[in-house]
């Protein structure tokens, strides 16, 4: 396995852990969504607000389907 793939897998794991931590935190849903949007836009500055909100919505829907 190449170093690039290992780093990509590590980054994905860190992101998944961060998101899981946020989703299980005892906060209001609107606060959680806002925090996720801010985190996405901090990591990906070129990401539009609309696209970030769409990504958060997709993440939350997938979380609900797993529950």
PyMOL Python script that loads the backbone (N, CA, C, O; Angstrom):
from pymol import cmd

cmd.read_pdbstr("""\
ATOM      1  N   UNK A   1       0.852  -1.170   0.000  1.00  0.00           N
ATOM      2  CA  UNK A   1       0.000   0.000   0.000  1.00  0.00           C
ATOM      3  C   UNK A   1       0.904   1.242   0.000  1.00  0.00           C
ATOM      4  O   UNK A   1       1.889   1.298   0.737  1.00  0.00           O
ATOM      5  N   UNK A   2       0.572   2.202  -0.805  1.00  0.00           N
ATOM      6  CA  UNK A   2       1.401   3.396  -0.912  1.00  0.00           C
ATOM      7  C   UNK A   2       1.170   4.336   0.274  1.00  0.00           C
ATOM      8  O   UNK A   2       0.142   4.274   0.949  1.00  0.00           O
ATOM      9  N   UNK A   3       2.140   5.195   0.502  1.00  0.00           N
ATOM     10  CA  UNK A   3       2.057   6.159   1.595  1.00  0.00           C
ATOM     11  C   UNK A   3       0.850   7.082   1.422  1.00  0.00           C
ATOM     12  O   UNK A   3       0.177   7.426   2.394  1.00  0.00           O
ATOM     13  N   UNK A   4       0.583   7.477   0.173  1.00  0.00           N
ATOM     14  CA  UNK A   4      -0.564   8.353  -0.091  1.00  0.00           C
ATOM     15  C   UNK A   4      -1.879   7.716   0.320  1.00  0.00           C
ATOM     16  O   UNK A   4      -2.742   8.382   0.892  1.00  0.00           O
ATOM     17  N   UNK A   5      -2.037   6.429   0.031  1.00  0.00           N
ATOM     18  CA  UNK A   5      -3.274   5.739   0.395  1.00  0.00           C
ATOM     19  C   UNK A   5      -3.402   5.595   1.905  1.00  0.00           C
ATOM     20  O   UNK A   5      -4.496   5.700   2.460  1.00  0.00           O
ATOM     21  N   UNK A   6      -2.278   5.355   2.561  1.00  0.00           N
ATOM     22  CA  UNK A   6      -2.304   5.232   4.021  1.00  0.00           C
ATOM     23  C   UNK A   6      -2.701   6.563   4.650  1.00  0.00           C
ATOM     24  O   UNK A   6      -3.525   6.603   5.564  1.00  0.00           O
ATOM     25  N   UNK A   7      -2.111   7.654   4.157  1.00  0.00           N
ATOM     26  CA  UNK A   7      -2.445   8.974   4.694  1.00  0.00           C
ATOM     27  C   UNK A   7      -3.897   9.339   4.426  1.00  0.00           C
ATOM     28  O   UNK A   7      -4.559   9.938   5.273  1.00  0.00           O
ATOM     29  N   UNK A   8      -4.392   8.976   3.244  1.00  0.00           N
ATOM     30  CA  UNK A   8      -5.787   9.249   2.911  1.00  0.00           C
ATOM     31  C   UNK A   8      -6.723   8.465   3.838  1.00  0.00           C
ATOM     32  O   UNK A   8      -7.721   8.999   4.321  1.00  0.00           O
ATOM     33  N   UNK A   9      -6.388   7.196   4.081  1.00  0.00           N
ATOM     34  CA  UNK A   9      -7.199   6.376   4.987  1.00  0.00           C
ATOM     35  C   UNK A   9      -7.153   6.937   6.408  1.00  0.00           C
ATOM     36  O   UNK A   9      -8.168   6.954   7.104  1.00  0.00           O
ATOM     37  N   UNK A  10      -5.987   7.391   6.832  1.00  0.00           N
ATOM     38  CA  UNK A  10      -5.852   7.983   8.160  1.00  0.00           C
ATOM     39  C   UNK A  10      -6.694   9.254   8.276  1.00  0.00           C
ATOM     40  O   UNK A  10      -7.396   9.453   9.268  1.00  0.00           O
ATOM     41  N   UNK A  11      -6.620  10.105   7.264  1.00  0.00           N
ATOM     42  CA  UNK A  11      -7.412  11.344   7.271  1.00  0.00           C
ATOM     43  C   UNK A  11      -8.904  11.026   7.302  1.00  0.00           C
ATOM     44  O   UNK A  11      -9.667  11.683   8.011  1.00  0.00           O
ATOM     45  N   UNK A  12      -9.317  10.028   6.541  1.00  0.00           N
ATOM     46  CA  UNK A  12     -10.723   9.627   6.540  1.00  0.00           C
ATOM     47  C   UNK A  12     -11.168   9.119   7.899  1.00  0.00           C
ATOM     48  O   UNK A  12     -12.280   9.409   8.340  1.00  0.00           O
ATOM     49  N   UNK A  13     -10.297   8.356   8.569  1.00  0.00           N
ATOM     50  CA  UNK A  13     -10.607   7.850   9.898  1.00  0.00           C
ATOM     51  C   UNK A  13     -10.720   8.957  10.927  1.00  0.00           C
ATOM     52  O   UNK A  13     -11.604   8.941  11.783  1.00  0.00           O
ATOM     53  N   UNK A  14      -9.813   9.917  10.832  1.00  0.00           N
ATOM     54  CA  UNK A  14      -9.855  11.059  11.747  1.00  0.00           C
ATOM     55  C   UNK A  14     -11.144  11.856  11.525  1.00  0.00           C
ATOM     56  O   UNK A  14     -11.810  12.247  12.483  1.00  0.00           O
ATOM     57  N   UNK A  15     -11.487  12.091  10.268  1.00  0.00           N
ATOM     58  CA  UNK A  15     -12.712  12.842   9.955  1.00  0.00           C
ATOM     59  C   UNK A  15     -13.945  12.100  10.459  1.00  0.00           C
ATOM     60  O   UNK A  15     -14.849  12.711  11.029  1.00  0.00           O
ATOM     61  N   UNK A  16     -13.984  10.785  10.252  1.00  0.00           N
ATOM     62  CA  UNK A  16     -15.129   9.994  10.705  1.00  0.00           C
ATOM     63  C   UNK A  16     -15.243  10.039  12.228  1.00  0.00           C
ATOM     64  O   UNK A  16     -16.344  10.157  12.765  1.00  0.00           O
ATOM     65  N   UNK A  17     -14.116   9.945  12.921  1.00  0.00           N
ATOM     66  CA  UNK A  17     -14.123  10.015  14.378  1.00  0.00           C
ATOM     67  C   UNK A  17     -14.589  11.366  14.883  1.00  0.00           C
ATOM     68  O   UNK A  17     -15.344  11.456  15.851  1.00  0.00           O
ATOM     69  N   UNK A  18     -14.133  12.414  14.218  1.00  0.00           N
ATOM     70  CA  UNK A  18     -14.539  13.771  14.594  1.00  0.00           C
ATOM     71  C   UNK A  18     -16.049  13.940  14.417  1.00  0.00           C
ATOM     72  O   UNK A  18     -16.733  14.466  15.295  1.00  0.00           O
ATOM     73  N   UNK A  19     -16.548  13.491  13.287  1.00  0.00           N
ATOM     74  CA  UNK A  19     -17.981  13.611  13.005  1.00  0.00           C
ATOM     75  C   UNK A  19     -18.788  12.779  13.995  1.00  0.00           C
ATOM     76  O   UNK A  19     -19.819  13.234  14.490  1.00  0.00           O
ATOM     77  N   UNK A  20     -18.329  11.568  14.285  1.00  0.00           N
ATOM     78  CA  UNK A  20     -19.041  10.723  15.249  1.00  0.00           C
ATOM     79  C   UNK A  20     -19.070  11.388  16.623  1.00  0.00           C
ATOM     80  O   UNK A  20     -20.083  11.332  17.321  1.00  0.00           O
ATOM     81  N   UNK A  21     -17.969  12.013  17.009  1.00  0.00           N
ATOM     82  CA  UNK A  21     -17.919  12.707  18.285  1.00  0.00           C
ATOM     83  C   UNK A  21     -18.895  13.871  18.347  1.00  0.00           C
ATOM     84  O   UNK A  21     -19.565  14.082  19.359  1.00  0.00           O
ATOM     85  N   UNK A  22     -18.968  14.610  17.276  1.00  0.00           N
ATOM     86  CA  UNK A  22     -19.886  15.746  17.232  1.00  0.00           C
ATOM     87  C   UNK A  22     -21.334  15.263  17.272  1.00  0.00           C
ATOM     88  O   UNK A  22     -22.173  15.846  17.958  1.00  0.00           O
ATOM     89  N   UNK A  23     -21.618  14.197  16.534  1.00  0.00           N
ATOM     90  CA  UNK A  23     -22.994  13.718  16.457  1.00  0.00           C
ATOM     91  C   UNK A  23     -23.479  13.105  17.763  1.00  0.00           C
ATOM     92  O   UNK A  23     -24.684  13.046  18.004  1.00  0.00           O
ATOM     93  N   UNK A  24     -22.574  12.655  18.599  1.00  0.00           N
ATOM     94  CA  UNK A  24     -22.988  12.059  19.866  1.00  0.00           C
ATOM     95  C   UNK A  24     -22.911  13.053  21.021  1.00  0.00           C
ATOM     96  O   UNK A  24     -23.285  12.721  22.146  1.00  0.00           O
ATOM     97  N   UNK A  25     -22.439  14.248  20.760  1.00  0.00           N
ATOM     98  CA  UNK A  25     -22.345  15.276  21.798  1.00  0.00           C
ATOM     99  C   UNK A  25     -23.748  15.761  22.168  1.00  0.00           C
ATOM    100  O   UNK A  25     -24.628  15.830  21.310  1.00  0.00           O
ATOM    101  N   UNK A  26     -23.954  16.093  23.431  1.00  0.00           N
ATOM    102  CA  UNK A  26     -25.286  16.541  23.870  1.00  0.00           C
ATOM    103  C   UNK A  26     -25.536  18.024  23.541  1.00  0.00           C
ATOM    104  O   UNK A  26     -25.545  18.876  24.429  1.00  0.00           O
ATOM    105  N   UNK A  27     -25.735  18.303  22.278  1.00  0.00           N
ATOM    106  CA  UNK A  27     -26.020  19.667  21.830  1.00  0.00           C
ATOM    107  C   UNK A  27     -27.318  19.662  21.037  1.00  0.00           C
ATOM    108  O   UNK A  27     -27.815  18.615  20.624  1.00  0.00           O
ATOM    109  N   UNK A  28     -27.846  20.849  20.840  1.00  0.00           N
ATOM    110  CA  UNK A  28     -29.021  20.975  19.981  1.00  0.00           C
ATOM    111  C   UNK A  28     -28.617  20.612  18.552  1.00  0.00           C
ATOM    112  O   UNK A  28     -27.466  20.803  18.159  1.00  0.00           O
ATOM    113  N   UNK A  29     -29.547  20.100  17.795  1.00  0.00           N
ATOM    114  CA  UNK A  29     -29.276  19.712  16.416  1.00  0.00           C
ATOM    115  C   UNK A  29     -28.766  20.852  15.558  1.00  0.00           C
ATOM    116  O   UNK A  29     -27.868  20.664  14.737  1.00  0.00           O
ATOM    117  N   UNK A  30     -29.338  22.041  15.745  1.00  0.00           N
ATOM    118  CA  UNK A  30     -28.915  23.190  14.948  1.00  0.00           C
ATOM    119  C   UNK A  30     -27.469  23.568  15.267  1.00  0.00           C
ATOM    120  O   UNK A  30     -26.723  23.965  14.372  1.00  0.00           O
ATOM    121  N   UNK A  31     -27.066  23.449  16.539  1.00  0.00           N
ATOM    122  CA  UNK A  31     -25.682  23.738  16.911  1.00  0.00           C
ATOM    123  C   UNK A  31     -24.731  22.717  16.301  1.00  0.00           C
ATOM    124  O   UNK A  31     -23.649  23.067  15.830  1.00  0.00           O
ATOM    125  N   UNK A  32     -25.142  21.454  16.313  1.00  0.00           N
ATOM    126  CA  UNK A  32     -24.311  20.389  15.739  1.00  0.00           C
ATOM    127  C   UNK A  32     -24.129  20.600  14.240  1.00  0.00           C
ATOM    128  O   UNK A  32     -23.017  20.491  13.725  1.00  0.00           O
ATOM    129  N   UNK A  33     -25.215  20.899  13.547  1.00  0.00           N
ATOM    130  CA  UNK A  33     -25.125  21.115  12.098  1.00  0.00           C
ATOM    131  C   UNK A  33     -24.221  22.298  11.781  1.00  0.00           C
ATOM    132  O   UNK A  33     -23.405  22.232  10.861  1.00  0.00           O
ATOM    133  N   UNK A  34     -24.364  23.380  12.541  1.00  0.00           N
ATOM    134  CA  UNK A  34     -23.549  24.567  12.311  1.00  0.00           C
ATOM    135  C   UNK A  34     -22.065  24.257  12.542  1.00  0.00           C
ATOM    136  O   UNK A  34     -21.201  24.703  11.787  1.00  0.00           O
ATOM    137  N   UNK A  35     -21.786  23.491  13.591  1.00  0.00           N
ATOM    138  CA  UNK A  35     -20.392  23.121  13.884  1.00  0.00           C
ATOM    139  C   UNK A  35     -19.802  22.261  12.765  1.00  0.00           C
ATOM    140  O   UNK A  35     -18.645  22.436  12.385  1.00  0.00           O
ATOM    141  N   UNK A  36     -20.600  21.335  12.244  1.00  0.00           N
ATOM    142  CA  UNK A  36     -20.127  20.504  11.133  1.00  0.00           C
ATOM    143  C   UNK A  36     -19.865  21.337   9.883  1.00  0.00           C
ATOM    144  O   UNK A  36     -18.857  21.142   9.204  1.00  0.00           O
ATOM    145  N   UNK A  37     -20.763  22.256   9.581  1.00  0.00           N
ATOM    146  CA  UNK A  37     -20.587  23.124   8.410  1.00  0.00           C
ATOM    147  C   UNK A  37     -19.316  23.957   8.566  1.00  0.00           C
ATOM    148  O   UNK A  37     -18.536  24.088   7.623  1.00  0.00           O
ATOM    149  N   UNK A  38     -19.112  24.516   9.751  1.00  0.00           N
ATOM    150  CA  UNK A  38     -17.913  25.325   9.993  1.00  0.00           C
ATOM    151  C   UNK A  38     -16.647  24.487   9.851  1.00  0.00           C
ATOM    152  O   UNK A  38     -15.658  24.952   9.284  1.00  0.00           O
ATOM    153  N   UNK A  39     -16.669  23.246  10.364  1.00  0.00           N
ATOM    154  CA  UNK A  39     -15.503  22.372  10.268  1.00  0.00           C
ATOM    155  C   UNK A  39     -15.198  22.021   8.805  1.00  0.00           C
ATOM    156  O   UNK A  39     -14.038  22.016   8.394  1.00  0.00           O
ATOM    157  N   UNK A  40     -16.229  21.734   8.037  1.00  0.00           N
ATOM    158  CA  UNK A  40     -16.034  21.425   6.615  1.00  0.00           C
ATOM    159  C   UNK A  40     -15.452  22.618   5.868  1.00  0.00           C
ATOM    160  O   UNK A  40     -14.531  22.470   5.064  1.00  0.00           O
ATOM    161  N   UNK A  41     -15.988  23.785   6.135  1.00  0.00           N
ATOM    162  CA  UNK A  41     -15.515  24.985   5.425  1.00  0.00           C
ATOM    163  C   UNK A  41     -14.114  25.376   5.878  1.00  0.00           C
ATOM    164  O   UNK A  41     -13.371  25.979   5.104  1.00  0.00           O
ATOM    165  N   UNK A  42     -13.733  25.049   7.114  1.00  0.00           N
ATOM    166  CA  UNK A  42     -12.373  25.329   7.586  1.00  0.00           C
ATOM    167  C   UNK A  42     -11.375  24.416   6.875  1.00  0.00           C
ATOM    168  O   UNK A  42     -10.282  24.849   6.509  1.00  0.00           O
ATOM    169  N   UNK A  43     -11.750  23.159   6.681  1.00  0.00           N
ATOM    170  CA  UNK A  43     -10.861  22.198   6.019  1.00  0.00           C
ATOM    171  C   UNK A  43     -10.829  22.396   4.512  1.00  0.00           C
ATOM    172  O   UNK A  43      -9.804  22.161   3.872  1.00  0.00           O
ATOM    173  N   UNK A  44     -11.947  22.827   3.946  1.00  0.00           N
ATOM    174  CA  UNK A  44     -12.066  22.998   2.499  1.00  0.00           C
ATOM    175  C   UNK A  44     -12.558  24.417   2.212  1.00  0.00           C
ATOM    176  O   UNK A  44     -13.752  24.622   1.995  1.00  0.00           O
ATOM    177  N   UNK A  45     -11.645  25.405   2.210  1.00  0.00           N
ATOM    178  CA  UNK A  45     -12.042  26.816   2.067  1.00  0.00           C
ATOM    179  C   UNK A  45     -12.803  27.134   0.776  1.00  0.00           C
ATOM    180  O   UNK A  45     -13.574  28.092   0.738  1.00  0.00           O
ATOM    181  N   UNK A  46     -12.598  26.348  -0.272  1.00  0.00           N
ATOM    182  CA  UNK A  46     -13.286  26.604  -1.535  1.00  0.00           C
ATOM    183  C   UNK A  46     -14.703  26.031  -1.556  1.00  0.00           C
ATOM    184  O   UNK A  46     -15.444  26.237  -2.518  1.00  0.00           O
ATOM    185  N   UNK A  47     -15.075  25.319  -0.507  1.00  0.00           N
ATOM    186  CA  UNK A  47     -16.382  24.689  -0.438  1.00  0.00           C
ATOM    187  C   UNK A  47     -17.456  25.751  -0.190  1.00  0.00           C
ATOM    188  O   UNK A  47     -17.339  26.561   0.730  1.00  0.00           O
ATOM    189  N   UNK A  48     -18.487  25.739  -1.008  1.00  0.00           N
ATOM    190  CA  UNK A  48     -19.565  26.718  -0.838  1.00  0.00           C
ATOM    191  C   UNK A  48     -20.392  26.368   0.394  1.00  0.00           C
ATOM    192  O   UNK A  48     -20.427  25.215   0.823  1.00  0.00           O
ATOM    193  N   UNK A  49     -21.040  27.351   0.944  1.00  0.00           N
ATOM    194  CA  UNK A  49     -21.891  27.142   2.102  1.00  0.00           C
ATOM    195  C   UNK A  49     -22.993  26.149   1.778  1.00  0.00           C
ATOM    196  O   UNK A  49     -23.304  25.277   2.590  1.00  0.00           O
ATOM    197  N   UNK A  50     -23.582  26.274   0.601  1.00  0.00           N
ATOM    198  CA  UNK A  50     -24.661  25.370   0.188  1.00  0.00           C
ATOM    199  C   UNK A  50     -24.176  23.925   0.097  1.00  0.00           C
ATOM    200  O   UNK A  50     -24.857  23.009   0.558  1.00  0.00           O
ATOM    201  N   UNK A  51     -23.002  23.722  -0.495  1.00  0.00           N
ATOM    202  CA  UNK A  51     -22.453  22.371  -0.632  1.00  0.00           C
ATOM    203  C   UNK A  51     -22.121  21.798   0.742  1.00  0.00           C
ATOM    204  O   UNK A  51     -22.357  20.615   0.987  1.00  0.00           O
ATOM    205  N   UNK A  52     -21.578  22.617   1.640  1.00  0.00           N
ATOM    206  CA  UNK A  52     -21.263  22.159   2.991  1.00  0.00           C
ATOM    207  C   UNK A  52     -22.539  21.724   3.716  1.00  0.00           C
ATOM    208  O   UNK A  52     -22.554  20.688   4.380  1.00  0.00           O
ATOM    209  N   UNK A  53     -23.596  22.506   3.588  1.00  0.00           N
ATOM    210  CA  UNK A  53     -24.867  22.146   4.223  1.00  0.00           C
ATOM    211  C   UNK A  53     -25.424  20.855   3.624  1.00  0.00           C
ATOM    212  O   UNK A  53     -25.984  20.026   4.341  1.00  0.00           O
ATOM    213  N   UNK A  54     -25.272  20.690   2.334  1.00  0.00           N
ATOM    214  CA  UNK A  54     -25.726  19.467   1.661  1.00  0.00           C
ATOM    215  C   UNK A  54     -24.960  18.253   2.188  1.00  0.00           C
ATOM    216  O   UNK A  54     -25.546  17.197   2.425  1.00  0.00           O
ATOM    217  N   UNK A  55     -23.654  18.411   2.368  1.00  0.00           N
ATOM    218  CA  UNK A  55     -22.826  17.313   2.874  1.00  0.00           C
ATOM    219  C   UNK A  55     -23.226  16.952   4.305  1.00  0.00           C
ATOM    220  O   UNK A  55     -23.302  15.771   4.644  1.00  0.00           O
ATOM    221  N   UNK A  56     -23.478  17.943   5.134  1.00  0.00           N
ATOM    222  CA  UNK A  56     -23.892  17.689   6.513  1.00  0.00           C
ATOM    223  C   UNK A  56     -25.237  16.977   6.528  1.00  0.00           C
ATOM    224  O   UNK A  56     -25.437  16.047   7.309  1.00  0.00           O
ATOM    225  N   UNK A  57     -26.140  17.395   5.691  1.00  0.00           N
ATOM    226  CA  UNK A  57     -27.451  16.750   5.608  1.00  0.00           C
ATOM    227  C   UNK A  57     -27.303  15.277   5.222  1.00  0.00           C
ATOM    228  O   UNK A  57     -27.970  14.413   5.792  1.00  0.00           O
ATOM    229  N   UNK A  58     -26.440  14.998   4.268  1.00  0.00           N
ATOM    230  CA  UNK A  58     -26.202  13.620   3.837  1.00  0.00           C
ATOM    231  C   UNK A  58     -25.613  12.795   4.984  1.00  0.00           C
ATOM    232  O   UNK A  58     -26.023  11.657   5.212  1.00  0.00           O
ATOM    233  N   UNK A  59     -24.656  13.373   5.699  1.00  0.00           N
ATOM    234  CA  UNK A  59     -24.033  12.668   6.833  1.00  0.00           C
ATOM    235  C   UNK A  59     -25.086  12.340   7.894  1.00  0.00           C
ATOM    236  O   UNK A  59     -25.123  11.223   8.410  1.00  0.00           O
ATOM    237  N   UNK A  60     -25.929  13.302   8.213  1.00  0.00           N
ATOM    238  CA  UNK A  60     -26.948  13.073   9.247  1.00  0.00           C
ATOM    239  C   UNK A  60     -27.979  12.045   8.809  1.00  0.00           C
ATOM    240  O   UNK A  60     -28.441  11.257   9.634  1.00  0.00           O
ATOM    241  N   UNK A  61     -28.350  12.032   7.539  1.00  0.00           N
ATOM    242  CA  UNK A  61     -29.293  11.033   7.033  1.00  0.00           C
ATOM    243  C   UNK A  61     -28.687   9.643   7.123  1.00  0.00           C
ATOM    244  O   UNK A  61     -29.371   8.692   7.499  1.00  0.00           O
ATOM    245  N   UNK A  62     -27.407   9.514   6.781  1.00  0.00           N
ATOM    246  CA  UNK A  62     -26.748   8.214   6.858  1.00  0.00           C
ATOM    247  C   UNK A  62     -26.656   7.748   8.309  1.00  0.00           C
ATOM    248  O   UNK A  62     -26.815   6.561   8.594  1.00  0.00           O
ATOM    249  N   UNK A  63     -26.398   8.684   9.226  1.00  0.00           N
ATOM    250  CA  UNK A  63     -26.331   8.337  10.645  1.00  0.00           C
ATOM    251  C   UNK A  63     -27.671   7.813  11.114  1.00  0.00           C
ATOM    252  O   UNK A  63     -27.729   6.821  11.841  1.00  0.00           O
ATOM    253  N   UNK A  64     -28.759   8.471  10.705  1.00  0.00           N
ATOM    254  CA  UNK A  64     -30.091   8.031  11.125  1.00  0.00           C
ATOM    255  C   UNK A  64     -30.420   6.654  10.566  1.00  0.00           C
ATOM    256  O   UNK A  64     -31.083   5.862  11.235  1.00  0.00           O
ATOM    257  N   UNK A  65     -29.971   6.356   9.355  1.00  0.00           N
ATOM    258  CA  UNK A  65     -30.274   5.052   8.755  1.00  0.00           C
ATOM    259  C   UNK A  65     -29.488   3.931   9.441  1.00  0.00           C
ATOM    260  O   UNK A  65     -29.895   2.771   9.386  1.00  0.00           O
ATOM    261  N   UNK A  66     -28.374   4.264  10.081  1.00  0.00           N
ATOM    262  CA  UNK A  66     -27.576   3.268  10.794  1.00  0.00           C
ATOM    263  C   UNK A  66     -28.093   3.011  12.202  1.00  0.00           C
ATOM    264  O   UNK A  66     -27.785   1.984  12.807  1.00  0.00           O
ATOM    265  N   UNK A  67     -28.872   3.937  12.715  1.00  0.00           N
ATOM    266  CA  UNK A  67     -29.351   3.819  14.100  1.00  0.00           C
ATOM    267  C   UNK A  67     -30.482   2.818  14.232  1.00  0.00           C
ATOM    268  O   UNK A  67     -30.993   2.605  15.331  1.00  0.00           O
TER     269      UNK A  67
END
""", "prot")
cmd.dss("prot")
cmd.show_as("cartoon", "prot")
cmd.util.cbc("prot")
cmd.orient("prot")
